[in-house]
Amino acid sequence: MAGITSYGAYVPLWRLSREAIMKGMRGEKAIRNFDEDSTTMAVAAAIDCLKGQSRECTVFKHR
């Protein structure tokens, strides 16, 4: 089977009030922690993508 079979996402846990950014704004913004960089968040999204998937390689078998 070819194509996209699953997807993953990662949203940082920390939140910042939009009111703290600019008066009158509502809601909140997700912000990263001091130890989260783009690679860390990408790996977390990849792990989320692989949940429930078989990790056995079926395409590249040795003959």
Backbone as XML, in Angstrom:
<?xml version="1.0"?>
<chain id="A" units="angstrom">
  <residue number="1" name="MET">
    <atom name="N" x="0.842" y="-1.171" z="0.000"/>
    <atom name="CA" x="0.000" y="0.000" z="0.000"/>
    <atom name="C" x="0.892" y="1.241" z="0.000"/>
  </residue>
  <residue number="2" name="ALA">
    <atom name="N" x="0.604" y="2.168" z="-0.861"/>
    <atom name="CA" x="1.415" y="3.383" z="-0.958"/>
    <atom name="C" x="0.612" y="4.590" z="-0.495"/>
  </residue>
  <residue number="3" name="GLY">
    <atom name="N" x="1.317" y="5.643" z="-0.163"/>
    <atom name="CA" x="0.653" y="6.881" z="0.232"/>
    <atom name="C" x="0.749" y="7.125" z="1.721"/>
  </residue>
  <residue number="4" name="ILE">
    <atom name="N" x="0.099" y="8.169" z="2.153"/>
    <atom name="CA" x="0.112" y="8.534" z="3.570"/>
    <atom name="C" x="-0.855" y="7.625" z="4.317"/>
  </residue>
  <residue number="5" name="THR">
    <atom name="N" x="-0.326" y="6.905" z="5.299"/>
    <atom name="CA" x="-1.161" y="5.987" z="6.069"/>
    <atom name="C" x="-1.389" y="6.455" z="7.496"/>
  </residue>
  <residue number="6" name="SER">
    <atom name="N" x="-0.610" y="7.426" z="7.964"/>
    <atom name="CA" x="-0.817" y="7.987" z="9.300"/>
    <atom name="C" x="-0.118" y="9.343" z="9.383"/>
  </residue>
  <residue number="7" name="TYR">
    <atom name="N" x="-0.418" y="10.059" z="10.431"/>
    <atom name="CA" x="0.231" y="11.344" z="10.663"/>
    <atom name="C" x="0.409" y="11.537" z="12.158"/>
  </residue>
  <residue number="8" name="GLY">
    <atom name="N" x="1.293" y="12.414" z="12.527"/>
    <atom name="CA" x="1.535" y="12.698" z="13.932"/>
    <atom name="C" x="1.664" y="14.190" z="14.152"/>
  </residue>
  <residue number="9" name="ALA">
    <atom name="N" x="1.445" y="14.600" z="15.368"/>
    <atom name="CA" x="1.543" y="16.018" z="15.715"/>
    <atom name="C" x="2.099" y="16.167" z="17.120"/>
  </residue>
  <residue number="10" name="TYR">
    <atom name="N" x="2.692" y="17.308" z="17.363"/>
    <atom name="CA" x="3.178" y="17.633" z="18.700"/>
    <atom name="C" x="2.930" y="19.109" z="18.946"/>
  </residue>
  <residue number="11" name="VAL">
    <atom name="N" x="2.266" y="19.417" z="20.036"/>
    <atom name="CA" x="2.032" y="20.803" z="20.442"/>
    <atom name="C" x="2.646" y="20.955" z="21.831"/>
  </residue>
  <residue number="12" name="PRO">
    <atom name="N" x="3.521" y="21.939" z="22.015"/>
    <atom name="CA" x="4.140" y="22.132" z="23.329"/>
    <atom name="C" x="3.102" y="22.304" z="24.439"/>
  </residue>
  <residue number="13" name="LEU">
    <atom name="N" x="3.444" y="21.845" z="25.629"/>
    <atom name="CA" x="2.536" y="21.855" z="26.763"/>
    <atom name="C" x="2.360" y="23.241" z="27.373"/>
  </residue>
  <residue number="14" name="TRP">
    <atom name="N" x="3.415" y="24.040" z="27.375"/>
    <atom name="CA" x="3.366" y="25.355" z="28.016"/>
    <atom name="C" x="2.474" y="26.301" z="27.236"/>
  </residue>
  <residue number="15" name="ARG">
    <atom name="N" x="1.761" y="27.189" z="27.931"/>
    <atom name="CA" x="0.872" y="28.163" z="27.307"/>
    <atom name="C" x="1.200" y="29.561" z="27.799"/>
  </residue>
  <residue number="16" name="LEU">
    <atom name="N" x="1.016" y="30.536" z="26.908"/>
    <atom name="CA" x="1.205" y="31.937" z="27.233"/>
    <atom name="C" x="-0.076" y="32.668" z="26.852"/>
  </residue>
  <residue number="17" name="SER">
    <atom name="N" x="-0.612" y="33.423" z="27.784"/>
    <atom name="CA" x="-1.821" y="34.190" z="27.522"/>
    <atom name="C" x="-1.539" y="35.241" z="26.462"/>
  </residue>
  <residue number="18" name="ARG">
    <atom name="N" x="-2.424" y="35.360" z="25.487"/>
    <atom name="CA" x="-2.255" y="36.401" z="24.468"/>
    <atom name="C" x="-2.392" y="37.788" z="25.079"/>
  </residue>
  <residue number="19" name="GLU">
    <atom name="N" x="-3.102" y="37.882" z="26.211"/>
    <atom name="CA" x="-3.238" y="39.147" z="26.933"/>
    <atom name="C" x="-1.863" y="39.638" z="27.399"/>
  </residue>
  <residue number="20" name="ALA">
    <atom name="N" x="-0.962" y="38.696" z="27.735"/>
    <atom name="CA" x="0.388" y="39.066" z="28.157"/>
    <atom name="C" x="1.212" y="39.612" z="26.991"/>
  </residue>
  <residue number="21" name="ILE">
    <atom name="N" x="0.837" y="39.236" z="25.775"/>
    <atom name="CA" x="1.546" y="39.704" z="24.583"/>
    <atom name="C" x="1.039" y="41.091" z="24.176"/>
  </residue>
  <residue number="22" name="MET">
    <atom name="N" x="-0.294" y="41.222" z="24.130"/>
    <atom name="CA" x="-0.891" y="42.490" z="23.714"/>
    <atom name="C" x="-2.250" y="42.647" z="24.377"/>
  </residue>
  <residue number="23" name="LYS">
    <atom name="N" x="-2.483" y="43.778" z="24.955"/>
    <atom name="CA" x="-3.737" y="44.021" z="25.661"/>
    <atom name="C" x="-4.919" y="43.906" z="24.696"/>
  </residue>
  <residue number="24" name="GLY">
    <atom name="N" x="-5.956" y="43.230" z="25.168"/>
    <atom name="CA" x="-7.172" y="43.081" z="24.371"/>
    <atom name="C" x="-7.251" y="41.785" z="23.587"/>
  </residue>
  <residue number="25" name="MET">
    <atom name="N" x="-6.138" y="41.080" z="23.461"/>
    <atom name="CA" x="-6.168" y="39.804" z="22.734"/>
    <atom name="C" x="-6.694" y="38.717" z="23.658"/>
  </residue>
  <residue number="26" name="ARG">
    <atom name="N" x="-7.434" y="37.777" z="23.088"/>
    <atom name="CA" x="-7.985" y="36.677" z="23.879"/>
    <atom name="C" x="-7.328" y="35.368" z="23.481"/>
  </residue>
  <residue number="27" name="GLY">
    <atom name="N" x="-7.433" y="34.387" z="24.359"/>
    <atom name="CA" x="-6.896" y="33.062" z="24.072"/>
    <atom name="C" x="-5.496" y="32.869" z="24.611"/>
  </residue>
  <residue number="28" name="GLU">
    <atom name="N" x="-4.851" y="31.834" z="24.106"/>
    <atom name="CA" x="-3.495" y="31.525" z="24.545"/>
    <atom name="C" x="-2.681" y="30.980" z="23.390"/>
  </residue>
  <residue number="29" name="LYS">
    <atom name="N" x="-1.374" y="30.989" z="23.564"/>
    <atom name="CA" x="-0.427" y="30.538" z="22.541"/>
    <atom name="C" x="0.433" y="29.436" z="23.137"/>
  </residue>
  <residue number="30" name="ALA">
    <atom name="N" x="0.636" y="28.364" z="22.379"/>
    <atom name="CA" x="1.532" y="27.295" z="22.814"/>
    <atom name="C" x="2.969" y="27.761" z="22.638"/>
  </residue>
  <residue number="31" name="ILE">
    <atom name="N" x="3.776" y="27.608" z="23.673"/>
    <atom name="CA" x="5.188" y="27.985" z="23.598"/>
    <atom name="C" x="6.048" y="26.812" z="24.042"/>
  </residue>
  <residue number="32" name="ARG">
    <atom name="N" x="7.238" y="26.747" z="23.517"/>
    <atom name="CA" x="8.127" y="25.630" z="23.850"/>
    <atom name="C" x="8.808" y="25.871" z="25.185"/>
  </residue>
  <residue number="33" name="ASN">
    <atom name="N" x="9.242" y="24.792" z="25.799"/>
    <atom name="CA" x="10.009" y="24.862" z="27.028"/>
    <atom name="C" x="11.467" y="25.157" z="26.664"/>
  </residue>
  <residue number="34" name="PHE">
    <atom name="N" x="12.278" y="25.456" z="27.648"/>
    <atom name="CA" x="13.673" y="25.818" z="27.378"/>
    <atom name="C" x="14.471" y="24.682" z="26.745"/>
  </residue>
  <residue number="35" name="ASP">
    <atom name="N" x="14.054" y="23.438" z="26.953"/>
    <atom name="CA" x="14.817" y="22.312" z="26.426"/>
    <atom name="C" x="14.185" y="21.678" z="25.182"/>
  </residue>
  <residue number="36" name="GLU">
    <atom name="N" x="13.203" y="22.312" z="24.576"/>
    <atom name="CA" x="12.568" y="21.792" z="23.373"/>
    <atom name="C" x="13.055" y="22.591" z="22.160"/>
  </residue>
  <residue number="37" name="ASP">
    <atom name="N" x="13.620" y="21.882" z="21.190"/>
    <atom name="CA" x="13.998" y="22.526" z="19.939"/>
    <atom name="C" x="13.218" y="21.860" z="18.808"/>
  </residue>
  <residue number="38" name="SER">
    <atom name="N" x="13.453" y="22.286" z="17.583"/>
    <atom name="CA" x="12.680" y="21.759" z="16.452"/>
    <atom name="C" x="12.892" y="20.259" z="16.262"/>
  </residue>
  <residue number="39" name="THR">
    <atom name="N" x="14.102" y="19.778" z="16.544"/>
    <atom name="CA" x="14.368" y="18.339" z="16.403"/>
    <atom name="C" x="13.598" y="17.537" z="17.441"/>
  </residue>
  <residue number="40" name="THR">
    <atom name="N" x="13.585" y="18.003" z="18.672"/>
    <atom name="CA" x="12.845" y="17.323" z="19.741"/>
    <atom name="C" x="11.367" y="17.240" z="19.399"/>
  </residue>
  <residue number="41" name="MET">
    <atom name="N" x="10.796" y="18.331" z="18.911"/>
    <atom name="CA" x="9.375" y="18.347" z="18.570"/>
    <atom name="C" x="9.084" y="17.474" z="17.352"/>
  </residue>
  <residue number="42" name="ALA">
    <atom name="N" x="10.007" y="17.429" z="16.382"/>
    <atom name="CA" x="9.829" y="16.572" z="15.207"/>
    <atom name="C" x="9.860" y="15.096" z="15.590"/>
  </residue>
  <residue number="43" name="VAL">
    <atom name="N" x="10.759" y="14.714" z="16.484"/>
    <atom name="CA" x="10.829" y="13.321" z="16.945"/>
    <atom name="C" x="9.563" y="12.950" z="17.713"/>
  </residue>
  <residue number="44" name="ALA">
    <atom name="N" x="9.063" y="13.860" z="18.545"/>
    <atom name="CA" x="7.815" y="13.590" z="19.281"/>
    <atom name="C" x="6.656" y="13.397" z="18.313"/>
  </residue>
  <residue number="45" name="ALA">
    <atom name="N" x="6.598" y="14.185" z="17.241"/>
    <atom name="CA" x="5.541" y="14.025" z="16.233"/>
    <atom name="C" x="5.700" y="12.706" z="15.473"/>
  </residue>
  <residue number="46" name="ALA">
    <atom name="N" x="6.945" y="12.314" z="15.186"/>
    <atom name="CA" x="7.193" y="11.043" z="14.494"/>
    <atom name="C" x="6.784" y="9.857" z="15.356"/>
  </residue>
  <residue number="47" name="ILE">
    <atom name="N" x="7.077" y="9.921" z="16.643"/>
    <atom name="CA" x="6.670" y="8.852" z="17.556"/>
    <atom name="C" x="5.148" y="8.766" z="17.617"/>
  </residue>
  <residue number="48" name="ASP">
    <atom name="N" x="4.478" y="9.914" z="17.652"/>
    <atom name="CA" x="3.018" y="9.940" z="17.637"/>
    <atom name="C" x="2.483" y="9.334" z="16.345"/>
  </residue>
  <residue number="49" name="CYS">
    <atom name="N" x="3.153" y="9.574" z="15.233"/>
    <atom name="CA" x="2.750" y="9.032" z="13.940"/>
    <atom name="C" x="2.850" y="7.508" z="13.908"/>
  </residue>
  <residue number="50" name="LEU">
    <atom name="N" x="3.836" y="6.963" z="14.597"/>
    <atom name="CA" x="4.076" y="5.521" z="14.563"/>
    <atom name="C" x="3.262" y="4.732" z="15.579"/>
  </residue>
  <residue number="51" name="LYS">
    <atom name="N" x="2.522" y="5.405" z="16.447"/>
    <atom name="CA" x="1.710" y="4.685" z="17.437"/>
    <atom name="C" x="0.694" y="3.800" z="16.725"/>
  </residue>
  <residue number="52" name="GLY">
    <atom name="N" x="0.649" y="2.548" z="17.113"/>
    <atom name="CA" x="-0.301" y="1.605" z="16.534"/>
    <atom name="C" x="0.133" y="1.027" z="15.198"/>
  </residue>
  <residue number="53" name="GLN">
    <atom name="N" x="1.290" y="1.413" z="14.698"/>
    <atom name="CA" x="1.790" y="0.900" z="13.424"/>
    <atom name="C" x="2.741" y="-0.265" z="13.674"/>
  </residue>
  <residue number="54" name="SER">
    <atom name="N" x="2.717" y="-1.221" z="12.780"/>
    <atom name="CA" x="3.672" y="-2.317" z="12.846"/>
    <atom name="C" x="5.040" y="-1.782" z="12.456"/>
  </residue>
  <residue number="55" name="ARG">
    <atom name="N" x="6.049" y="-2.055" z="13.246"/>
    <atom name="CA" x="7.392" y="-1.546" z="12.953"/>
    <atom name="C" x="8.239" y="-2.567" z="12.212"/>
  </residue>
  <residue number="56" name="GLU">
    <atom name="N" x="7.633" y="-3.649" z="11.781"/>
    <atom name="CA" x="8.354" y="-4.647" z="11.011"/>
    <atom name="C" x="8.501" y="-4.164" z="9.588"/>
  </residue>
  <residue number="57" name="CYS">
    <atom name="N" x="9.692" y="-4.199" z="9.055"/>
    <atom name="CA" x="9.950" y="-3.762" z="7.691"/>
    <atom name="C" x="9.486" y="-4.847" z="6.725"/>
  </residue>
  <residue number="58" name="THR">
    <atom name="N" x="8.580" y="-4.505" z="5.840"/>
    <atom name="CA" x="8.065" y="-5.488" z="4.875"/>
    <atom name="C" x="8.526" y="-5.191" z="3.455"/>
  </residue>
  <residue number="59" name="VAL">
    <atom name="N" x="9.154" y="-4.038" z="3.238"/>
    <atom name="CA" x="9.540" y="-3.645" z="1.894"/>
    <atom name="C" x="10.956" y="-4.118" z="1.550"/>
  </residue>
  <residue number="60" name="PHE">
    <atom name="N" x="11.890" y="-3.946" z="2.440"/>
    <atom name="CA" x="13.288" y="-4.231" z="2.164"/>
    <atom name="C" x="13.742" y="-5.495" z="2.887"/>
  </residue>
  <residue number="61" name="LYS">
    <atom name="N" x="13.311" y="-6.641" z="2.433"/>
    <atom name="CA" x="13.713" y="-7.910" z="3.036"/>
    <atom name="C" x="14.950" y="-8.435" z="2.318"/>
  </residue>
  <residue number="62" name="HIS">
    <atom name="N" x="15.866" y="-9.006" z="3.103"/>
    <atom name="CA" x="17.050" y="-9.619" z="2.525"/>
    <atom name="C" x="16.664" y="-10.947" z="1.879"/>
  </residue>
  <residue number="63" name="ARG">
    <atom name="N" x="17.266" y="-11.233" z="0.764"/>
    <atom name="CA" x="16.949" y="-12.494" z="0.087"/>
    <atom name="C" x="17.957" y="-13.549" z="0.369"/>
  </residue>
</chain>
